[in-house]
Amino acid sequence: MHDADFSILSQFLTTFGPEVGGRGAEALTPELETQLRQLGSGDLPESERDDVARELLTNPGAVEFLLAQVGAK
């Protein structure tokens, strides 16, 4: 993972905060998993970032998946 990738994640956490709650039991769609992988690698198009950010705010499973992707690198 490159410094720019960490910058994207840091900007997200600064903007939206660490608080996550809501749809914890909701399964991740294959599309969301792909978007989270792209976010973790710094390849998510800017046009999709707001939607993914909203998903991360409301779905702890999405946060866990993203953290696993970033940690695997």
PDB file of N, CA, C and O in Angstrom, chain B, residues numbered from 101:
ATOM      1  N   MET B 101       0.850  -1.174   0.000  1.00  0.00           N
ATOM      2  CA  MET B 101       0.000   0.000   0.000  1.00  0.00           C
ATOM      3  C   MET B 101       0.899   1.241   0.000  1.00  0.00           C
ATOM      4  O   MET B 101       1.907   1.284   0.704  1.00  0.00           O
ATOM      5  N   HIS B 102       0.533   2.222  -0.776  1.00  0.00           N
ATOM      6  CA  HIS B 102       1.327   3.435  -0.928  1.00  0.00           C
ATOM      7  C   HIS B 102       0.862   4.507   0.055  1.00  0.00           C
ATOM      8  O   HIS B 102      -0.232   4.415   0.611  1.00  0.00           O
ATOM      9  N   ASP B 103       1.702   5.526   0.265  1.00  0.00           N
ATOM     10  CA  ASP B 103       1.347   6.631   1.155  1.00  0.00           C
ATOM     11  C   ASP B 103       0.047   7.300   0.736  1.00  0.00           C
ATOM     12  O   ASP B 103      -0.752   7.702   1.582  1.00  0.00           O
ATOM     13  N   ALA B 104      -0.164   7.418  -0.571  1.00  0.00           N
ATOM     14  CA  ALA B 104      -1.394   8.050  -1.068  1.00  0.00           C
ATOM     15  C   ALA B 104      -2.614   7.235  -0.657  1.00  0.00           C
ATOM     16  O   ALA B 104      -3.672   7.800  -0.380  1.00  0.00           O
ATOM     17  N   ASP B 105      -2.473   5.908  -0.615  1.00  0.00           N
ATOM     18  CA  ASP B 105      -3.579   5.052  -0.218  1.00  0.00           C
ATOM     19  C   ASP B 105      -3.945   5.295   1.245  1.00  0.00           C
ATOM     20  O   ASP B 105      -5.123   5.380   1.591  1.00  0.00           O
ATOM     21  N   PHE B 106      -2.932   5.406   2.097  1.00  0.00           N
ATOM     22  CA  PHE B 106      -3.193   5.693   3.499  1.00  0.00           C
ATOM     23  C   PHE B 106      -3.797   7.074   3.662  1.00  0.00           C
ATOM     24  O   PHE B 106      -4.610   7.303   4.558  1.00  0.00           O
ATOM     25  N   SER B 107      -3.403   7.986   2.800  1.00  0.00           N
ATOM     26  CA  SER B 107      -3.965   9.331   2.832  1.00  0.00           C
ATOM     27  C   SER B 107      -5.460   9.297   2.565  1.00  0.00           C
ATOM     28  O   SER B 107      -6.223  10.011   3.216  1.00  0.00           O
ATOM     29  N   ILE B 108      -5.891   8.467   1.608  1.00  0.00           N
ATOM     30  CA  ILE B 108      -7.315   8.337   1.294  1.00  0.00           C
ATOM     31  C   ILE B 108      -8.071   7.805   2.505  1.00  0.00           C
ATOM     32  O   ILE B 108      -9.125   8.332   2.862  1.00  0.00           O
ATOM     33  N   LEU B 109      -7.536   6.761   3.140  1.00  0.00           N
ATOM     34  CA  LEU B 109      -8.190   6.190   4.318  1.00  0.00           C
ATOM     35  C   LEU B 109      -8.206   7.188   5.479  1.00  0.00           C
ATOM     36  O   LEU B 109      -9.206   7.306   6.188  1.00  0.00           O
ATOM     37  N   SER B 110      -7.111   7.893   5.667  1.00  0.00           N
ATOM     38  CA  SER B 110      -7.050   8.889   6.729  1.00  0.00           C
ATOM     39  C   SER B 110      -8.048  10.005   6.495  1.00  0.00           C
ATOM     40  O   SER B 110      -8.714  10.456   7.427  1.00  0.00           O
ATOM     41  N   GLN B 111      -8.154  10.448   5.260  1.00  0.00           N
ATOM     42  CA  GLN B 111      -9.110  11.504   4.922  1.00  0.00           C
ATOM     43  C   GLN B 111     -10.532  11.031   5.196  1.00  0.00           C
ATOM     44  O   GLN B 111     -11.351  11.783   5.724  1.00  0.00           O
ATOM     45  N   PHE B 112     -10.823   9.785   4.836  1.00  0.00           N
ATOM     46  CA  PHE B 112     -12.152   9.233   5.089  1.00  0.00           C
ATOM     47  C   PHE B 112     -12.457   9.241   6.581  1.00  0.00           C
ATOM     48  O   PHE B 112     -13.514   9.715   6.996  1.00  0.00           O
ATOM     49  N   LEU B 113     -11.539   8.720   7.388  1.00  0.00           N
ATOM     50  CA  LEU B 113     -11.779   8.632   8.827  1.00  0.00           C
ATOM     51  C   LEU B 113     -11.885  10.010   9.464  1.00  0.00           C
ATOM     52  O   LEU B 113     -12.675  10.206  10.388  1.00  0.00           O
ATOM     53  N   THR B 114     -11.110  10.952   8.987  1.00  0.00           N
ATOM     54  CA  THR B 114     -11.182  12.313   9.506  1.00  0.00           C
ATOM     55  C   THR B 114     -12.514  12.964   9.145  1.00  0.00           C
ATOM     56  O   THR B 114     -13.113  13.663   9.963  1.00  0.00           O
ATOM     57  N   THR B 115     -12.967  12.734   7.931  1.00  0.00           N
ATOM     58  CA  THR B 115     -14.206  13.342   7.452  1.00  0.00           C
ATOM     59  C   THR B 115     -15.435  12.734   8.100  1.00  0.00           C
ATOM     60  O   THR B 115     -16.344  13.454   8.514  1.00  0.00           O
ATOM     61  N   PHE B 116     -15.466  11.414   8.189  1.00  0.00           N
ATOM     62  CA  PHE B 116     -16.678  10.743   8.625  1.00  0.00           C
ATOM     63  C   PHE B 116     -16.620  10.210  10.053  1.00  0.00           C
ATOM     64  O   PHE B 116     -17.654   9.812  10.590  1.00  0.00           O
ATOM     65  N   GLY B 117     -15.465  10.189  10.678  1.00  0.00           N
ATOM     66  CA  GLY B 117     -15.345   9.739  12.059  1.00  0.00           C
ATOM     67  C   GLY B 117     -15.350   8.228  12.184  1.00  0.00           C
ATOM     68  O   GLY B 117     -15.717   7.514  11.251  1.00  0.00           O
ATOM     69  N   PRO B 118     -14.937   7.749  13.356  1.00  0.00           N
ATOM     70  CA  PRO B 118     -14.809   6.307  13.567  1.00  0.00           C
ATOM     71  C   PRO B 118     -16.102   5.609  13.970  1.00  0.00           C
ATOM     72  O   PRO B 118     -16.131   4.380  14.033  1.00  0.00           O
ATOM     73  N   GLU B 119     -17.153   6.339  14.241  1.00  0.00           N
ATOM     74  CA  GLU B 119     -18.400   5.769  14.725  1.00  0.00           C
ATOM     75  C   GLU B 119     -19.091   4.961  13.638  1.00  0.00           C
ATOM     76  O   GLU B 119     -19.380   5.484  12.561  1.00  0.00           O
ATOM     77  N   VAL B 120     -19.353   3.709  13.910  1.00  0.00           N
ATOM     78  CA  VAL B 120     -20.045   2.847  12.958  1.00  0.00           C
ATOM     79  C   VAL B 120     -21.152   2.127  13.709  1.00  0.00           C
ATOM     80  O   VAL B 120     -20.931   1.583  14.791  1.00  0.00           O
ATOM     81  N   GLY B 121     -22.330   2.127  13.133  1.00  0.00           N
ATOM     82  CA  GLY B 121     -23.433   1.417  13.756  1.00  0.00           C
ATOM     83  C   GLY B 121     -24.537   1.204  12.749  1.00  0.00           C
ATOM     84  O   GLY B 121     -24.541   1.822  11.685  1.00  0.00           O
ATOM     85  N   GLY B 122     -25.476   0.330  13.079  1.00  0.00           N
ATOM     86  CA  GLY B 122     -26.598   0.143  12.170  1.00  0.00           C
ATOM     87  C   GLY B 122     -26.757  -1.273  11.692  1.00  0.00           C
ATOM     88  O   GLY B 122     -27.090  -2.170  12.467  1.00  0.00           O
ATOM     89  N   ARG B 123     -26.516  -1.476  10.402  1.00  0.00           N
ATOM     90  CA  ARG B 123     -26.855  -2.735   9.752  1.00  0.00           C
ATOM     91  C   ARG B 123     -25.750  -3.769   9.884  1.00  0.00           C
ATOM     92  O   ARG B 123     -25.205  -4.220   8.876  1.00  0.00           O
ATOM     93  N   GLY B 124     -25.414  -4.149  11.096  1.00  0.00           N
ATOM     94  CA  GLY B 124     -24.300  -5.050  11.328  1.00  0.00           C
ATOM     95  C   GLY B 124     -24.473  -6.426  10.732  1.00  0.00           C
ATOM     96  O   GLY B 124     -23.483  -7.062  10.371  1.00  0.00           O
ATOM     97  N   ALA B 125     -25.688  -6.905  10.619  1.00  0.00           N
ATOM     98  CA  ALA B 125     -25.910  -8.258  10.128  1.00  0.00           C
ATOM     99  C   ALA B 125     -26.078  -8.312   8.614  1.00  0.00           C
ATOM    100  O   ALA B 125     -26.204  -9.394   8.040  1.00  0.00           O
ATOM    101  N   GLU B 126     -26.079  -7.161   7.972  1.00  0.00           N
ATOM    102  CA  GLU B 126     -26.297  -7.128   6.524  1.00  0.00           C
ATOM    103  C   GLU B 126     -25.087  -7.688   5.786  1.00  0.00           C
ATOM    104  O   GLU B 126     -23.950  -7.277   6.020  1.00  0.00           O
ATOM    105  N   ALA B 127     -25.355  -8.634   4.890  1.00  0.00           N
ATOM    106  CA  ALA B 127     -24.279  -9.246   4.104  1.00  0.00           C
ATOM    107  C   ALA B 127     -23.752  -8.253   3.075  1.00  0.00           C
ATOM    108  O   ALA B 127     -24.477  -7.379   2.599  1.00  0.00           O
ATOM    109  N   LEU B 128     -22.487  -8.408   2.749  1.00  0.00           N
ATOM    110  CA  LEU B 128     -21.874  -7.561   1.729  1.00  0.00           C
ATOM    111  C   LEU B 128     -22.186  -8.126   0.353  1.00  0.00           C
ATOM    112  O   LEU B 128     -22.114  -9.334   0.130  1.00  0.00           O
ATOM    113  N   THR B 129     -22.528  -7.248  -0.549  1.00  0.00           N
ATOM    114  CA  THR B 129     -22.772  -7.671  -1.929  1.00  0.00           C
ATOM    115  C   THR B 129     -21.416  -7.857  -2.625  1.00  0.00           C
ATOM    116  O   THR B 129     -20.420  -7.268  -2.206  1.00  0.00           O
ATOM    117  N   PRO B 130     -21.379  -8.660  -3.666  1.00  0.00           N
ATOM    118  CA  PRO B 130     -20.127  -8.787  -4.432  1.00  0.00           C
ATOM    119  C   PRO B 130     -19.644  -7.426  -4.966  1.00  0.00           C
ATOM    120  O   PRO B 130     -18.442  -7.166  -5.011  1.00  0.00           O
ATOM    121  N   GLU B 131     -20.581  -6.572  -5.364  1.00  0.00           N
ATOM    122  CA  GLU B 131     -20.211  -5.236  -5.856  1.00  0.00           C
ATOM    123  C   GLU B 131     -19.535  -4.416  -4.762  1.00  0.00           C
ATOM    124  O   GLU B 131     -18.527  -3.756  -5.015  1.00  0.00           O
ATOM    125  N   LEU B 132     -20.087  -4.454  -3.539  1.00  0.00           N
ATOM    126  CA  LEU B 132     -19.488  -3.703  -2.437  1.00  0.00           C
ATOM    127  C   LEU B 132     -18.113  -4.267  -2.085  1.00  0.00           C
ATOM    128  O   LEU B 132     -17.184  -3.505  -1.814  1.00  0.00           O
ATOM    129  N   GLU B 133     -17.977  -5.578  -2.087  1.00  0.00           N
ATOM    130  CA  GLU B 133     -16.664  -6.173  -1.811  1.00  0.00           C
ATOM    131  C   GLU B 133     -15.633  -5.685  -2.825  1.00  0.00           C
ATOM    132  O   GLU B 133     -14.500  -5.369  -2.462  1.00  0.00           O
ATOM    133  N   THR B 134     -16.023  -5.625  -4.084  1.00  0.00           N
ATOM    134  CA  THR B 134     -15.115  -5.128  -5.123  1.00  0.00           C
ATOM    135  C   THR B 134     -14.747  -3.675  -4.859  1.00  0.00           C
ATOM    136  O   THR B 134     -13.581  -3.297  -4.966  1.00  0.00           O
ATOM    137  N   GLN B 135     -15.738  -2.864  -4.513  1.00  0.00           N
ATOM    138  CA  GLN B 135     -15.472  -1.449  -4.223  1.00  0.00           C
ATOM    139  C   GLN B 135     -14.552  -1.302  -3.013  1.00  0.00           C
ATOM    140  O   GLN B 135     -13.667  -0.446  -3.011  1.00  0.00           O
ATOM    141  N   LEU B 136     -14.749  -2.117  -1.996  1.00  0.00           N
ATOM    142  CA  LEU B 136     -13.905  -2.046  -0.807  1.00  0.00           C
ATOM    143  C   LEU B 136     -12.468  -2.471  -1.122  1.00  0.00           C
ATOM    144  O   LEU B 136     -11.515  -1.890  -0.603  1.00  0.00           O
ATOM    145  N   ARG B 137     -12.323  -3.476  -1.962  1.00  0.00           N
ATOM    146  CA  ARG B 137     -10.971  -3.869  -2.390  1.00  0.00           C
ATOM    147  C   ARG B 137     -10.302  -2.713  -3.140  1.00  0.00           C
ATOM    148  O   ARG B 137      -9.124  -2.420  -2.936  1.00  0.00           O
ATOM    149  N   GLN B 138     -11.081  -2.063  -4.013  1.00  0.00           N
ATOM    150  CA  GLN B 138     -10.542  -0.926  -4.767  1.00  0.00           C
ATOM    151  C   GLN B 138     -10.185   0.217  -3.828  1.00  0.00           C
ATOM    152  O   GLN B 138      -9.152   0.861  -4.016  1.00  0.00           O
ATOM    153  N   LEU B 139     -11.007   0.483  -2.831  1.00  0.00           N
ATOM    154  CA  LEU B 139     -10.704   1.544  -1.869  1.00  0.00           C
ATOM    155  C   LEU B 139      -9.433   1.212  -1.106  1.00  0.00           C
ATOM    156  O   LEU B 139      -8.570   2.069  -0.918  1.00  0.00           O
ATOM    157  N   GLY B 140      -9.322  -0.025  -0.671  1.00  0.00           N
ATOM    158  CA  GLY B 140      -8.141  -0.449   0.078  1.00  0.00           C
ATOM    159  C   GLY B 140      -6.858  -0.361  -0.720  1.00  0.00           C
ATOM    160  O   GLY B 140      -5.783  -0.154  -0.156  1.00  0.00           O
ATOM    161  N   SER B 141      -6.964  -0.516  -2.025  1.00  0.00           N
ATOM    162  CA  SER B 141      -5.771  -0.437  -2.870  1.00  0.00           C
ATOM    163  C   SER B 141      -5.573   0.950  -3.475  1.00  0.00           C
ATOM    164  O   SER B 141      -4.600   1.190  -4.190  1.00  0.00           O
ATOM    165  N   GLY B 142      -6.500   1.861  -3.184  1.00  0.00           N
ATOM    166  CA  GLY B 142      -6.386   3.222  -3.713  1.00  0.00           C
ATOM    167  C   GLY B 142      -6.890   3.369  -5.131  1.00  0.00           C
ATOM    168  O   GLY B 142      -6.607   4.367  -5.794  1.00  0.00           O
ATOM    169  N   ASP B 143      -7.642   2.375  -5.606  1.00  0.00           N
ATOM    170  CA  ASP B 143      -8.105   2.396  -6.996  1.00  0.00           C
ATOM    171  C   ASP B 143      -9.591   2.692  -7.157  1.00  0.00           C
ATOM    172  O   ASP B 143     -10.108   2.627  -8.272  1.00  0.00           O
ATOM    173  N   LEU B 144     -10.286   3.013  -6.077  1.00  0.00           N
ATOM    174  CA  LEU B 144     -11.719   3.280  -6.181  1.00  0.00           C
ATOM    175  C   LEU B 144     -11.933   4.630  -6.857  1.00  0.00           C
ATOM    176  O   LEU B 144     -11.392   5.642  -6.413  1.00  0.00           O
ATOM    177  N   PRO B 145     -12.724   4.645  -7.933  1.00  0.00           N
ATOM    178  CA  PRO B 145     -12.984   5.931  -8.596  1.00  0.00           C
ATOM    179  C   PRO B 145     -13.627   6.937  -7.629  1.00  0.00           C
ATOM    180  O   PRO B 145     -14.447   6.575  -6.785  1.00  0.00           O
ATOM    181  N   GLU B 146     -13.240   8.177  -7.772  1.00  0.00           N
ATOM    182  CA  GLU B 146     -13.753   9.228  -6.891  1.00  0.00           C
ATOM    183  C   GLU B 146     -15.277   9.297  -6.922  1.00  0.00           C
ATOM    184  O   GLU B 146     -15.908   9.618  -5.915  1.00  0.00           O
ATOM    185  N   SER B 147     -15.857   9.000  -8.061  1.00  0.00           N
ATOM    186  CA  SER B 147     -17.315   9.069  -8.212  1.00  0.00           C
ATOM    187  C   SER B 147     -18.047   8.048  -7.340  1.00  0.00           C
ATOM    188  O   SER B 147     -19.243   8.199  -7.091  1.00  0.00           O
ATOM    189  N   GLU B 148     -17.346   7.012  -6.873  1.00  0.00           N
ATOM    190  CA  GLU B 148     -17.969   5.967  -6.056  1.00  0.00           C
ATOM    191  C   GLU B 148     -17.646   6.111  -4.575  1.00  0.00           C
ATOM    192  O   GLU B 148     -18.222   5.395  -3.755  1.00  0.00           O
ATOM    193  N   ARG B 149     -16.754   7.006  -4.213  1.00  0.00           N
ATOM    194  CA  ARG B 149     -16.274   7.097  -2.827  1.00  0.00           C
ATOM    195  C   ARG B 149     -17.355   7.501  -1.833  1.00  0.00           C
ATOM    196  O   ARG B 149     -17.387   6.967  -0.725  1.00  0.00           O
ATOM    197  N   ASP B 150     -18.236   8.424  -2.192  1.00  0.00           N
ATOM    198  CA  ASP B 150     -19.282   8.840  -1.257  1.00  0.00           C
ATOM    199  C   ASP B 150     -20.213   7.684  -0.912  1.00  0.00           C
ATOM    200  O   ASP B 150     -20.587   7.511   0.247  1.00  0.00           O
ATOM    201  N   ASP B 151     -20.586   6.895  -1.913  1.00  0.00           N
ATOM    202  CA  ASP B 151     -21.470   5.752  -1.656  1.00  0.00           C
ATOM    203  C   ASP B 151     -20.796   4.723  -0.760  1.00  0.00           C
ATOM    204  O   ASP B 151     -21.422   4.184   0.152  1.00  0.00           O
ATOM    205  N   VAL B 152     -19.529   4.453  -1.016  1.00  0.00           N
ATOM    206  CA  VAL B 152     -18.801   3.485  -0.198  1.00  0.00           C
ATOM    207  C   VAL B 152     -18.604   4.037   1.218  1.00  0.00           C
ATOM    208  O   VAL B 152     -18.684   3.289   2.193  1.00  0.00           O
ATOM    209  N   ALA B 153     -18.351   5.321   1.329  1.00  0.00           N
ATOM    210  CA  ALA B 153     -18.193   5.938   2.647  1.00  0.00           C
ATOM    211  C   ALA B 153     -19.471   5.801   3.467  1.00  0.00           C
ATOM    212  O   ALA B 153     -19.412   5.499   4.659  1.00  0.00           O
ATOM    213  N   ARG B 154     -20.623   6.019   2.842  1.00  0.00           N
ATOM    214  CA  ARG B 154     -21.903   5.860   3.547  1.00  0.00           C
ATOM    215  C   ARG B 154     -22.089   4.409   4.001  1.00  0.00           C
ATOM    216  O   ARG B 154     -22.582   4.149   5.098  1.00  0.00           O
ATOM    217  N   GLU B 155     -21.697   3.495   3.160  1.00  0.00           N
ATOM    218  CA  GLU B 155     -21.812   2.074   3.510  1.00  0.00           C
ATOM    219  C   GLU B 155     -20.918   1.749   4.711  1.00  0.00           C
ATOM    220  O   GLU B 155     -21.322   1.009   5.608  1.00  0.00           O
ATOM    221  N   LEU B 156     -19.723   2.298   4.720  1.00  0.00           N
ATOM    222  CA  LEU B 156     -18.809   2.060   5.837  1.00  0.00           C
ATOM    223  C   LEU B 156     -19.348   2.639   7.143  1.00  0.00           C
ATOM    224  O   LEU B 156     -19.112   2.085   8.216  1.00  0.00           O
ATOM    225  N   LEU B 157     -20.062   3.740   7.051  1.00  0.00           N
ATOM    226  CA  LEU B 157     -20.636   4.353   8.253  1.00  0.00           C
ATOM    227  C   LEU B 157     -21.758   3.520   8.856  1.00  0.00           C
ATOM    228  O   LEU B 157     -21.995   3.592  10.062  1.00  0.00           O
ATOM    229  N   THR B 158     -22.440   2.744   8.056  1.00  0.00           N
ATOM    230  CA  THR B 158     -23.618   2.036   8.544  1.00  0.00           C
ATOM    231  C   THR B 158     -23.471   0.523   8.593  1.00  0.00           C
ATOM    232  O   THR B 158     -24.372  -0.167   9.069  1.00  0.00           O
ATOM    233  N   ASN B 159     -22.366   0.004   8.114  1.00  0.00           N
ATOM    234  CA  ASN B 159     -22.227  -1.441   8.037  1.00  0.00           C
ATOM    235  C   ASN B 159     -20.876  -1.882   8.618  1.00  0.00           C
ATOM    236  O   ASN B 159     -19.853  -1.821   7.936  1.00  0.00           O
ATOM    237  N   PRO B 160     -20.879  -2.324   9.879  1.00  0.00           N
ATOM    238  CA  PRO B 160     -19.620  -2.762  10.498  1.00  0.00           C
ATOM    239  C   PRO B 160     -18.944  -3.894   9.723  1.00  0.00           C
ATOM    240  O   PRO B 160     -17.719  -4.010   9.747  1.00  0.00           O
ATOM    241  N   GLY B 161     -19.724  -4.723   9.042  1.00  0.00           N
ATOM    242  CA  GLY B 161     -19.133  -5.792   8.236  1.00  0.00           C
ATOM    243  C   GLY B 161     -18.281  -5.238   7.111  1.00  0.00           C
ATOM    244  O   GLY B 161     -17.262  -5.825   6.748  1.00  0.00           O
ATOM    245  N   ALA B 162     -18.698  -4.106   6.559  1.00  0.00           N
ATOM    246  CA  ALA B 162     -17.925  -3.463   5.494  1.00  0.00           C
ATOM    247  C   ALA B 162     -16.602  -2.929   6.037  1.00  0.00           C
ATOM    248  O   ALA B 162     -15.566  -3.013   5.377  1.00  0.00           O
ATOM    249  N   VAL B 163     -16.652  -2.381   7.246  1.00  0.00           N
ATOM    250  CA  VAL B 163     -15.427  -1.870   7.883  1.00  0.00           C
ATOM    251  C   VAL B 163     -14.471  -3.030   8.132  1.00  0.00           C
ATOM    252  O   VAL B 163     -13.279  -2.925   7.841  1.00  0.00           O
ATOM    253  N   GLU B 164     -14.980  -4.127   8.662  1.00  0.00           N
ATOM    254  CA  GLU B 164     -14.139  -5.297   8.929  1.00  0.00           C
ATOM    255  C   GLU B 164     -13.521  -5.831   7.639  1.00  0.00           C
ATOM    256  O   GLU B 164     -12.342  -6.183   7.608  1.00  0.00           O
ATOM    257  N   PHE B 165     -14.317  -5.887   6.583  1.00  0.00           N
ATOM    258  CA  PHE B 165     -13.809  -6.370   5.299  1.00  0.00           C
ATOM    259  C   PHE B 165     -12.698  -5.454   4.797  1.00  0.00           C
ATOM    260  O   PHE B 165     -11.659  -5.935   4.346  1.00  0.00           O
ATOM    261  N   LEU B 166     -12.903  -4.147   4.869  1.00  0.00           N
ATOM    262  CA  LEU B 166     -11.884  -3.194   4.412  1.00  0.00           C
ATOM    263  C   LEU B 166     -10.605  -3.337   5.235  1.00  0.00           C
ATOM    264  O   LEU B 166      -9.508  -3.354   4.677  1.00  0.00           O
ATOM    265  N   LEU B 167     -10.736  -3.437   6.534  1.00  0.00           N
ATOM    266  CA  LEU B 167      -9.564  -3.585   7.388  1.00  0.00           C
ATOM    267  C   LEU B 167      -8.806  -4.877   7.060  1.00  0.00           C
ATOM    268  O   LEU B 167      -7.576  -4.893   7.076  1.00  0.00           O
ATOM    269  N   ALA B 168      -9.526  -5.940   6.770  1.00  0.00           N
ATOM    270  CA  ALA B 168      -8.880  -7.195   6.388  1.00  0.00           C
ATOM    271  C   ALA B 168      -8.125  -7.039   5.070  1.00  0.00           C
ATOM    272  O   ALA B 168      -7.039  -7.594   4.900  1.00  0.00           O
ATOM    273  N   GLN B 169      -8.708  -6.278   4.134  1.00  0.00           N
ATOM    274  CA  GLN B 169      -8.046  -6.047   2.843  1.00  0.00           C
ATOM    275  C   GLN B 169      -6.777  -5.235   3.027  1.00  0.00           C
ATOM    276  O   GLN B 169      -5.745  -5.545   2.431  1.00  0.00           O
ATOM    277  N   VAL B 170      -6.848  -4.206   3.845  1.00  0.00           N
ATOM    278  CA  VAL B 170      -5.678  -3.343   4.066  1.00  0.00           C
ATOM    279  C   VAL B 170      -4.618  -4.103   4.836  1.00  0.00           C
ATOM    280  O   VAL B 170      -3.428  -3.971   4.552  1.00  0.00           O
ATOM    281  N   GLY B 171      -5.043  -4.906   5.818  1.00  0.00           N
ATOM    282  CA  GLY B 171      -4.087  -5.672   6.619  1.00  0.00           C
ATOM    283  C   GLY B 171      -3.402  -6.785   5.843  1.00  0.00           C
ATOM    284  O   GLY B 171      -2.302  -7.206   6.200  1.00  0.00           O
ATOM    285  N   ALA B 172      -4.044  -7.263   4.787  1.00  0.00           N
ATOM    286  CA  ALA B 172      -3.482  -8.360   3.993  1.00  0.00           C
ATOM    287  C   ALA B 172      -2.366  -7.892   3.060  1.00  0.00           C
ATOM    288  O   ALA B 172      -1.654  -8.713   2.481  1.00  0.00           O
ATOM    289  N   LYS B 173      -2.216  -6.596   2.915  1.00  0.00           N
ATOM    290  CA  LYS B 173      -1.228  -6.051   1.970  1.00  0.00           C
ATOM    291  C   LYS B 173       0.128  -5.907   2.625  1.00  0.00           C
ATOM    292  O   LYS B 173       1.081  -5.465   1.983  1.00  0.00           O
TER     293      LYS B 173
END
